[in-house]
Amino acid sequence: MFEMRVTRLESDMDNVKSNISDIKTDLREIRKDLVRETTLLKEDLVRETTGLRQDMVRETTSLREDLIRETTSLRKEARADFRLLFSAIIFVSLGLASLIAKTFNWL
């Protein structure tokens, strides 16, 4: 009876050892898969960030060009508006000066 128990325990231990070795091999495979997947993910991330970086550079360059174009256009318009406003001020001041001259009978 005691020998049967010992043999049963030995067989159980053999089963446990084989299960542990199976678990170890499974863990090794899982580690390899994880390493492979993480390297693939890193490569994808690098590719995506490079693409995004290039897109951002293109967009900022385009925005900069648009801003320069708009600023140039606004400056031209401001010059034209200034000339028109300055002409109006001179015309009004000459008209006011002639009105004052007529009021005081200087003309």
Buried (B, 14 or more C-beta within 10 A) or exposed (E): EEEEEEEEEEEEEEEEEEEEEEEEEEEEEEEEEEEEEEEEEEEEEEEEEEEEEEEEEEEEEEEEEEEEEEEEEEEEEEEEEEEEEEEEEEEEEEEEEEEEEEEEEEE
